[in-house]
Amino acid sequence: MEKLKVFIADSDDHFSELAGHTLLRFPDMEILGRERSGRDALRRIRAERPDAVLFDLILPELDGLSLLRGAMEQPSPPAMICCTRFYSDVALEAARTYGACYLLFKPVDMQALHPAVVDCTRMHRKLRRFDHLAQEDDAFGDQQLAHIHNQLVSLGVPSKLIGCGYLTEGVRLAASDFSLMRNLSKGLYLEISRSMNTTPARVERCIRNAISAAYQSGRLEGRMLACPSNKEFINYVLRTLDIPIH
């Protein structure tokens, strides 16, 4: 059974001992330690990397909000659960903004402590995974767009033309949903206009101008006998790129 490593940062010794003893009754809990000082707690959190931290807003040397900010700056921050008697709308909103997972008002119902720690830690991990996947998707999307843009420029499409941007987005969209190529006006142009806040007619016109400029540059010689249509050019770019088409 995986044990969740819990750290307690609280200047109330009675609460720290009671919370620690309560959680240790469960086989899936491990108490890494307790600190009364916010500064000492942050140092140990950074060193020992607990899964969850119970912390108060009122702490000596380093207050609870500063402890929260410091803990959340780590690459893999713990689930931060605030346990406090201090009530302030501003402070509690700041705690939520800085990343506190949950709030328990003292006196804490000790019967609710274990499920709160387990649920918050699991949800925190799940959200962290979602954030990581979203960042990977964003990075992949940026790389893909840069790859498409560079390919268009290498074919003679001037990067300063707005049609180059429309073409870049169009190739990306066509690669993710090739059915958009069946009817450009009602498919691809419409989707480009929606994502780039313009009209399908303007998209069609700017793409045509960009392709004409590429043909006139001479870089399409030996590839195409005449200036290609928008559809022919986009299909050609898709064939030359190492992008999976769906």
Backbone as numpy.savetxt, mean C-alpha at the origin, in Angstrom:
# Nx Ny Nz CAx CAy CAz Cx Cy Cz
2.10 -24.76 18.46 1.25 -23.57 18.46 2.14 -22.32 18.46
1.83 -21.40 17.53 2.58 -20.16 17.48 2.22 -19.29 18.68
3.22 -18.77 19.35 2.98 -17.87 20.47 3.09 -16.42 20.01
2.13 -15.62 20.44 2.18 -14.20 20.15 3.02 -13.52 21.24
4.02 -12.79 20.79 4.92 -12.11 21.73 4.36 -10.73 22.06
4.09 -10.53 23.36 3.44 -9.30 23.81 4.38 -8.52 24.71
4.40 -7.21 24.53 5.18 -6.32 25.39 4.21 -5.32 26.03
4.49 -4.96 27.28 3.61 -4.05 28.01 4.40 -2.79 28.40
3.88 -1.63 27.98 4.49 -0.34 28.32 3.48 0.46 29.13
3.66 0.46 30.45 2.67 1.10 31.32 3.34 1.42 32.66
3.11 2.63 33.14 3.69 3.02 34.43 2.85 2.54 35.61
1.70 1.96 35.33 0.83 1.39 36.37 1.26 -0.06 36.60
2.04 -0.29 37.66 2.56 -1.64 37.91 1.45 -2.65 38.15
0.38 -2.23 38.81 -0.72 -3.16 39.08 -1.34 -3.65 37.76
-1.58 -2.71 36.83 -2.16 -3.12 35.55 -1.20 -4.01 34.77
0.08 -3.64 34.73 1.06 -4.42 33.97 1.14 -5.86 34.48
1.20 -6.01 35.80 1.29 -7.36 36.37 0.01 -8.15 36.12
-1.14 -7.49 36.31 -2.42 -8.19 36.10 -2.59 -8.59 34.64
-2.27 -7.69 33.72 -2.40 -8.00 32.30 -1.45 -9.12 31.91
-0.21 -9.05 32.42 0.76 -10.09 32.10 0.33 -11.46 32.61
-0.11 -11.51 33.86 -0.55 -12.79 34.44 -1.78 -13.33 33.71
-2.69 -12.43 33.31 -3.90 -12.85 32.60 -3.54 -13.48 31.26
-2.67 -12.84 30.50 -2.32 -13.35 29.18 -1.50 -14.64 29.26
-0.67 -14.76 30.30 0.16 -15.97 30.43 -0.65 -17.22 30.75
-1.92 -17.06 31.12 -2.76 -18.24 31.33 -3.09 -18.93 30.02
-2.83 -18.27 28.89 -3.16 -18.85 27.59 -1.89 -19.36 26.92
-1.93 -20.57 26.35 -0.71 -21.16 25.77 -0.20 -20.46 24.52
-1.01 -19.59 23.92 -0.56 -18.91 22.71 0.03 -17.53 23.01
0.28 -17.24 24.29 0.80 -15.94 24.70 2.20 -16.06 25.29
3.04 -15.09 24.97 4.36 -14.97 25.59 4.58 -13.50 25.93
4.93 -13.21 27.17 5.19 -11.84 27.60 6.70 -11.58 27.50
7.07 -10.70 26.60 8.50 -10.39 26.44 9.03 -9.57 27.60
8.19 -8.74 28.16 8.64 -7.92 29.28 7.73 -6.74 29.50
8.09 -5.92 30.51 7.31 -4.74 30.85 8.27 -3.59 31.12
7.85 -2.38 30.77 8.63 -1.19 31.06 7.69 -0.08 31.50
8.13 0.71 32.50 7.34 1.84 32.97 7.63 3.08 32.13
8.83 3.17 31.58 9.28 4.34 30.83 8.99 4.16 29.34
8.43 5.19 28.73 8.19 5.13 27.30 9.48 5.02 26.50
10.53 5.69 26.96 11.81 5.63 26.26 12.41 4.22 26.30
12.38 3.61 27.49 12.90 2.25 27.62 12.04 1.25 26.84
10.73 1.49 26.85 9.83 0.60 26.12 10.12 0.64 24.63
10.33 1.82 24.07 10.60 1.94 22.64 11.92 1.25 22.28
12.92 1.42 23.14 14.20 0.75 22.88 14.02 -0.76 22.84
13.26 -1.31 23.76 13.08 -2.77 23.79 12.17 -3.25 22.66
11.18 -2.46 22.30 10.31 -2.84 21.17 11.12 -2.92 19.89
12.01 -1.97 19.68 12.85 -1.99 18.49 13.80 -3.19 18.50
14.28 -3.56 19.68 15.24 -4.65 19.77 14.58 -6.02 19.74
13.45 -6.15 20.42 12.84 -7.48 20.62 11.69 -7.78 19.65
11.17 -6.76 18.97 10.18 -6.91 17.91 9.00 -7.78 18.33
8.20 -7.31 19.27 7.01 -8.07 19.69 5.94 -8.07 18.60
4.99 -8.99 18.75 3.84 -9.02 17.83 2.79 -8.00 18.22
2.67 -7.74 19.52 1.67 -6.79 20.01 2.24 -6.04 21.20
1.78 -4.80 21.38 2.21 -3.97 22.50 0.97 -3.37 23.16
0.87 -3.56 24.49 -0.13 -2.85 25.29 0.56 -1.61 25.84
-0.01 -0.43 25.58 0.66 0.79 26.03 -0.36 1.80 26.53
0.11 2.64 27.45 -0.71 3.73 27.99 -0.32 5.02 27.29
-1.23 5.99 27.27 -0.91 7.30 26.69 -0.03 8.11 27.63
-0.18 7.91 28.94 0.60 8.66 29.91 1.77 7.81 30.36
2.97 8.18 29.91 4.20 7.45 30.26 5.29 8.45 30.59
6.17 8.14 31.53 7.30 9.03 31.82 8.36 8.96 30.73
9.10 10.06 30.58 10.24 10.20 29.66 9.83 10.27 28.20
8.92 9.40 27.76 8.43 9.45 26.39 6.95 9.10 26.42
6.10 10.03 25.99 4.66 9.80 26.11 4.19 8.71 25.15
2.95 8.26 25.38 2.43 7.14 24.61 2.31 7.40 23.13
1.94 8.62 22.72 1.84 8.93 21.29 3.20 8.89 20.62
4.22 9.38 21.31 5.57 9.32 20.76 6.06 7.88 20.67
5.72 7.08 21.69 6.06 5.66 21.64 5.37 5.00 20.45
4.10 5.32 20.25 3.34 4.76 19.13 3.99 5.13 17.79
4.31 6.39 17.61 4.95 6.82 16.35 6.26 6.08 16.12
7.07 5.99 17.18 8.36 5.32 17.04 8.20 3.85 16.70
7.24 3.18 17.33 7.03 1.76 17.07 6.54 1.52 15.65
5.68 2.42 15.15 5.11 2.25 13.82 6.09 2.60 12.71
7.22 3.20 13.05 8.23 3.52 12.03 9.08 2.31 11.66
8.94 1.22 12.42 9.73 0.01 12.13 9.23 -0.65 10.84
10.11 -1.41 10.18 9.68 -2.10 8.95 8.50 -3.03 9.16
8.47 -3.73 10.30 7.35 -4.62 10.63 6.83 -4.24 12.01
6.02 -3.19 12.09 5.57 -2.71 13.40 4.61 -3.68 14.07
4.58 -3.66 15.40 3.65 -4.53 16.13 2.24 -3.96 16.12
1.29 -4.78 16.51 -0.07 -4.30 16.74 -0.06 -3.50 18.04
-0.39 -2.23 17.96 -0.33 -1.34 19.11 -1.73 -1.16 19.70
-1.90 -1.62 20.95 -3.19 -1.59 21.62 -3.11 -0.63 22.81
-3.87 0.43 22.74 -3.82 1.47 23.77 -4.74 1.11 24.93
-4.20 1.10 26.14 -4.97 0.84 27.37 -4.77 2.05 28.28
-5.81 2.85 28.50 -5.60 4.10 29.20 -6.84 4.54 29.98
-6.61 5.38 30.98 -7.69 6.08 31.68 -7.86 7.49 31.12
-6.88 7.93 30.38 -6.87 9.30 29.87 -7.83 9.42 28.69
-8.76 10.37 28.79 -9.72 10.55 27.70 -9.57 11.96 27.12
-9.28 12.02 25.85 -9.22 13.27 25.11 -9.53 12.95 23.66
-10.52 13.61 23.10 -10.87 13.35 21.70 -9.67 13.57 20.78
-8.90 14.61 21.07 -7.74 14.93 20.23 -6.68 13.83 20.33
-6.38 13.42 21.59 -5.35 12.39 21.80 -5.77 11.05 21.20
-7.03 10.69 21.36 -7.49 9.40 20.84 -7.53 9.40 19.32
-7.90 10.54 18.73 -7.88 10.63 17.27 -6.44 10.57 16.76
-5.51 11.20 17.50 -4.10 11.12 17.12 -3.60 9.68 17.20
-4.01 8.96 18.23 -3.60 7.56 18.38 -4.09 6.73 17.20
-5.32 6.96 16.79 -5.84 6.23 15.62 -5.06 6.61 14.37
-4.77 7.90 14.21 -4.04 8.37 13.03 -2.64 7.78 12.97
-1.99 7.67 14.13 -0.62 7.16 14.16 -0.53 5.65 14.04
-1.69 4.96 14.10 -1.66 3.53 13.83 -2.07 2.62 14.96
-2.68 3.16 16.04 -3.15 2.29 17.12 -4.24 1.36 16.57
-4.14 0.08 16.91 -5.10 -0.91 16.42 -6.41 -0.88 17.19
-6.32 -0.61 18.49 -7.51 -0.77 19.34 -7.33 0.08 20.58
-8.45 0.39 21.22 -8.44 1.19 22.44 -9.24 0.48 23.52
-8.61 0.29 24.67 -9.28 -0.29 25.84 -9.20 0.72 26.98
-10.35 1.10 27.53 -10.35 2.03 28.65 -10.19 1.28 29.97
-9.37 1.82 30.83 -9.18 1.26 32.16 -10.33 1.67 33.06
-10.75 0.83 33.98 -10.22 -0.51 34.23 -10.62 -1.49 33.12
-9.61 -2.17 32.58 -9.82 -3.09 31.46 -10.46 -4.38 31.96
-11.44 -4.85 31.21 -12.05 -6.15 31.50 -11.04 -7.23 31.09
-10.43 -7.86 32.06 -9.37 -8.82 31.77 -9.87 -10.04 30.97
-11.14 -10.34 31.07 -11.66 -11.44 30.27 -11.66 -11.10 28.78
-11.70 -9.81 28.47 -11.71 -9.38 27.07 -10.31 -9.14 26.53
-9.29 -9.20 27.40 -7.94 -8.83 26.98 -7.35 -9.82 25.98
-7.42 -11.11 26.29 -6.82 -12.11 25.40 -7.44 -12.09 24.00
-8.78 -12.15 23.86 -9.34 -12.09 22.50 -9.02 -10.78 21.78
-8.90 -9.68 22.53 -8.56 -8.41 21.89 -7.15 -8.45 21.32
-6.21 -9.01 22.08 -4.83 -9.10 21.60 -4.74 -10.02 20.38
-5.40 -11.16 20.45 -5.36 -12.12 19.34 -5.99 -11.52 18.09
-7.19 -10.97 18.22 -7.90 -10.43 17.06 -7.16 -9.25 16.45
-6.67 -8.34 17.29 -5.96 -7.17 16.78 -4.67 -7.57 16.07
-3.94 -8.53 16.63 -2.70 -8.96 16.00 -2.96 -9.62 14.66
-3.96 -10.46 14.59 -4.29 -11.12 13.32 -4.73 -10.11 12.27
-5.60 -9.18 12.65 -6.06 -8.18 11.70 -4.93 -7.26 11.27
-4.07 -6.91 12.22 -2.91 -6.07 11.90 -2.01 -6.76 10.87
-1.75 -8.03 11.06 -0.92 -8.78 10.11 -1.58 -8.83 8.74
-2.89 -9.05 8.73 -3.60 -9.14 7.46 -3.53 -7.81 6.71
-3.75 -6.71 7.43 -3.69 -5.39 6.80 -2.29 -5.08 6.31
-1.27 -5.50 7.06 0.11 -5.28 6.62 0.38 -6.04 5.33
-0.14 -7.27 5.24 0.04 -8.04 4.00 -0.65 -7.36 2.84
-1.87 -6.85 3.06 -2.59 -6.15 2.00 -1.82 -4.91 1.55
-1.28 -4.16 2.51 -0.50 -2.97 2.17 0.73 -3.35 1.35
1.39 -4.43 1.75 2.59 -4.87 1.04 2.25 -5.27 -0.39
1.16 -6.02 -0.56 0.75 -6.44 -1.90 0.36 -5.23 -2.75
-0.31 -4.26 -2.13 -0.69 -3.06 -2.88 0.53 -2.29 -3.33
1.53 -2.20 -2.46 2.77 -1.51 -2.85 3.48 -2.24 -3.98
3.46 -3.58 -3.92 4.07 -4.35 -5.00 3.33 -4.12 -6.31
1.99 -4.09 -6.24 1.20 -3.85 -7.45 1.48 -2.47 -8.02
1.58 -1.45 -7.13 1.88 -0.10 -7.59 3.24 -0.04 -8.25
4.23 -0.70 -7.63 5.59 -0.69 -8.18 5.61 -1.40 -9.53
4.90 -2.55 -9.62 4.84 -3.27 -10.88 4.17 -2.43 -11.95
3.07 -1.73 -11.57 2.36 -0.89 -12.53 3.23 0.24 -13.04
3.99 0.87 -12.14 4.89 1.95 -12.54 5.97 1.43 -13.49
6.52 0.28 -13.19 7.56 -0.30 -14.05 6.99 -0.64 -15.42
5.78 -1.17 -15.44 5.15 -1.54 -16.70 4.91 -0.30 -17.56
4.38 0.76 -16.95 4.14 1.99 -17.70 5.44 2.58 -18.24
6.49 2.54 -17.44 7.79 3.05 -17.91 8.30 2.21 -19.07
8.11 0.91 -19.01 8.53 0.02 -20.08 7.79 0.34 -21.38
6.48 0.53 -21.28 5.67 0.86 -22.46 6.09 2.21 -23.04
6.22 3.20 -22.13 6.61 4.55 -22.58 7.95 4.52 -23.31
8.93 3.83 -22.75 10.25 3.77 -23.38 10.18 3.10 -24.75
9.34 2.08 -24.88 9.19 1.40 -26.16 8.57 2.33 -27.20
7.58 3.10 -26.79 6.94 4.04 -27.70 7.93 5.10 -28.18
8.74 5.61 -27.26 9.74 6.62 -27.63 10.77 6.02 -28.57
11.16 4.76 -28.34 12.13 4.11 -29.23 11.58 3.92 -30.64
10.24 3.89 -30.76 9.61 3.76 -32.07 9.36 5.11 -32.73
9.80 6.18 -32.06 9.70 7.51 -32.67 8.55 8.35 -32.18
7.79 7.88 -31.20 6.69 8.70 -30.66 7.29 9.77 -29.75
7.09 11.06 -30.06 7.67 12.12 -29.22 7.05 12.09 -27.82
7.87 12.05 -26.81 7.37 11.96 -25.44 6.63 13.22 -25.01
6.91 14.36 -25.68 6.25 15.60 -25.30 4.81 15.67 -25.77
4.42 14.83 -26.72 3.05 14.83 -27.22 2.12 14.16 -26.22
0.94 14.73 -26.02 -0.01 14.12 -25.10 -0.47 12.77 -25.61
-0.39 12.58 -26.93 -0.76 11.29 -27.51 0.15 10.17 -27.02
1.38 10.51 -26.65 2.30 9.51 -26.12 1.76 8.98 -24.78
1.23 9.89 -23.96 0.64 9.47 -22.69 -0.60 8.63 -22.90
-1.43 9.04 -23.88 -2.63 8.26 -24.17 -2.26 6.88 -24.71
-1.25 6.82 -25.55 -0.80 5.53 -26.09 -0.26 4.62 -24.98
0.50 5.20 -24.06 1.06 4.42 -22.95 -0.06 3.78 -22.14
-1.05 4.60 -21.80 -2.19 4.08 -21.03 -2.99 3.09 -21.86
-3.13 3.37 -23.15 -3.89 2.48 -24.02 -3.26 1.11 -24.15
-1.96 1.06 -24.29 -1.28 -0.23 -24.39 -1.42 -0.99 -23.08
-1.29 -0.29 -21.96 -1.47 -0.96 -20.66 -2.86 -1.55 -20.53
-3.87 -0.76 -20.90 -5.25 -1.23 -20.79 -5.52 -2.40 -21.73
-5.00 -2.31 -22.95 -5.22 -3.37 -23.93 -4.54 -4.66 -23.50
-3.39 -4.56 -22.84 -2.70 -5.75 -22.36 -3.49 -6.43 -21.24
-4.16 -5.63 -20.41 -4.91 -6.21 -19.29 -6.30 -6.68 -19.74
-6.83 -6.11 -20.83 -8.14 -6.53 -21.34 -8.16 -6.31 -22.85
-7.75 -7.35 -23.58 -7.59 -7.21 -25.04 -8.93 -7.02 -25.74
-10.04 -7.34 -25.08 -11.35 -7.15 -25.70 -11.63 -5.67 -25.98
-10.91 -4.77 -25.30 -11.07 -3.34 -25.56 -10.66 -2.96 -26.98
-9.88 -3.83 -27.63 -9.40 -3.54 -28.97 -10.45 -3.84 -30.05
-11.53 -4.51 -29.68 -12.54 -4.88 -30.68 -13.22 -3.66 -31.26
-13.52 -2.69 -30.42 -14.14 -1.45 -30.87 -13.45 -0.32 -30.12
-12.51 0.35 -30.80 -11.69 1.34 -30.10 -12.52 2.49 -29.55
-13.49 2.96 -30.31 -14.28 4.12 -29.87 -15.07 3.82 -28.61
-15.71 2.64 -28.57 -16.53 2.28 -27.42 -15.78 1.45 -26.39
-14.54 1.08 -26.73 -13.75 0.27 -25.82 -12.52 1.00 -25.32
-11.44 0.90 -26.06 -10.16 1.42 -25.58 -10.17 2.94 -25.39
-10.65 3.69 -26.39 -10.65 5.15 -26.26 -11.50 5.59 -25.07
-12.61 4.92 -24.87 -13.49 5.28 -23.76 -12.81 5.05 -22.42
-12.11 3.92 -22.27 -11.41 3.63 -21.02 -10.25 4.59 -20.78
-9.53 4.93 -21.86 -8.43 5.90 -21.71 -8.99 7.24 -21.26
-10.10 7.67 -21.88 -10.69 8.96 -21.53 -11.15 8.99 -20.08
-11.66 7.87 -19.59 -12.10 7.80 -18.20 -10.93 7.90 -17.23
-9.84 7.20 -17.55 -8.69 7.18 -16.62 -7.88 8.46 -16.69
-7.99 9.20 -17.82 -7.16 10.39 -17.99 -7.98 11.67 -18.13
-9.29 11.58 -17.78 -10.15 12.74 -17.68 -10.19 13.56 -18.97
-10.56 12.91 -20.05 -10.68 13.60 -21.34 -11.84 12.96 -22.10
-11.86 13.13 -23.42 -12.94 12.57 -24.24 -12.38 11.53 -25.19
-13.21 10.55 -25.60 -12.74 9.55 -26.57 -12.28 10.17 -27.89
-12.97 11.22 -28.33 -12.58 11.87 -29.59 -11.19 12.49 -29.48
-10.91 13.11 -28.37 -9.58 13.72 -28.18 -8.51 12.64 -28.09
-8.83 11.54 -27.43 -7.89 10.42 -27.33 -7.55 9.91 -28.72
-8.57 9.68 -29.54 -8.34 9.15 -30.90 -7.47 10.11 -31.71
-7.78 11.40 -31.64 -7.05 12.40 -32.43 -5.59 12.52 -31.98
-5.36 12.56 -30.68 -3.99 12.72 -30.17 -3.15 11.49 -30.45
-3.76 10.30 -30.35 -3.01 9.08 -30.66 -2.64 9.05 -32.14
-3.60 9.45 -33.00 -3.31 9.47 -34.44 -2.16 10.42 -34.74
-2.14 11.60 -34.10 -1.05 12.55 -34.33 0.29 12.00 -33.84
0.26 11.30 -32.71 1.51 10.73 -32.17 2.06 9.64 -33.09
1.16 8.81 -33.63 1.61 7.74 -34.54 2.13 8.33 -35.83
1.47 9.39 -36.33 1.94 10.07 -37.54 3.33 10.65 -37.34
3.56 11.22 -36.15 4.89 11.77 -35.86 5.94 10.67 -35.80
5.57 9.51 -35.25 6.50 8.38 -35.20 6.84 7.89 -36.60
5.85 7.84 -37.49 6.10 7.37 -38.86 6.99 8.35 -39.62
6.73 9.64 -39.40 7.53 10.67 -40.08 8.97 10.71 -39.58
9.19 10.21 -38.37 10.55 10.20 -37.83 11.44 9.19 -38.56
10.84 8.25 -39.27 11.60 7.24 -40.00 11.94 6.01 -39.20
11.58 5.97 -37.93 11.95 4.83 -37.10 11.07 3.60 -37.35
9.98 3.80 -38.08 9.12 2.67 -38.40 9.45 2.06 -39.77
10.46 2.65 -40.45 10.85 2.09 -41.75 11.35 0.65 -41.56
10.92 -0.21 -42.49 11.29 -1.62 -42.40 10.36 -2.40 -41.49
9.54 -1.70 -40.74 8.58 -2.35 -39.86 7.17 -2.28 -40.46
6.87 -1.13 -41.08 5.55 -0.93 -41.66 5.70 -0.21 -42.99
4.90 -0.65 -43.99 5.01 -0.09 -45.34 4.36 1.29 -45.43
3.38 1.54 -44.62 2.69 2.82 -44.62 2.39 3.23 -43.19
1.95 4.47 -43.01 1.62 4.94 -41.66 0.48 4.08 -41.13
0.67 3.43 -40.02 -0.35 2.49 -39.52 -1.55 3.21 -38.91
-2.65 2.51 -38.88 -3.81 3.02 -38.14 -3.52 2.91 -36.65
-4.37 3.56 -35.86 -4.19 3.48 -34.41 -4.21 2.03 -33.93
-5.16 1.27 -34.44 -5.30 -0.12 -34.02 -4.10 -0.95 -34.44
-3.62 -0.75 -35.67 -2.46 -1.50 -36.16 -1.23 -1.19 -35.31
-1.05 0.09 -34.98 0.14 0.47 -34.21 0.09 -0.09 -32.79
-1.05 -0.02 -32.15 -1.17 -0.54 -30.78 -0.95 -2.05 -30.77
-1.52 -2.73 -31.77 -1.29 -4.18 -31.87 0.19 -4.49 -32.08
0.87 -3.67 -32.87 2.30 -3.88 -33.11 3.09 -3.70 -31.81
2.77 -2.65 -31.05 3.47 -2.41 -29.79 3.24 -3.57 -28.82
2.02 -4.05 -28.78 1.73 -5.19 -27.89 2.55 -6.42 -28.26
2.75 -6.64 -29.55 3.54 -7.81 -29.98 5.00 -7.66 -29.63
5.50 -6.43 -29.60 6.93 -6.21 -29.36 7.29 -6.16 -27.88
6.28 -6.02 -27.02 6.53 -5.91 -25.58 6.37 -7.26 -24.91
7.18 -7.50 -23.90 7.09 -8.74 -23.13 6.10 -8.53 -21.97
4.82 -8.32 -22.34 3.77 -8.08 -21.35 2.69 -9.12 -21.57
2.30 -9.88 -20.56 1.21 -10.85 -20.73 -0.08 -10.13 -21.14
-0.77 -10.67 -22.14 -2.03 -10.09 -22.61 -3.18 -10.97 -22.13
-4.20 -10.32 -21.56 -5.35 -11.07 -21.01 -6.58 -10.82 -21.84
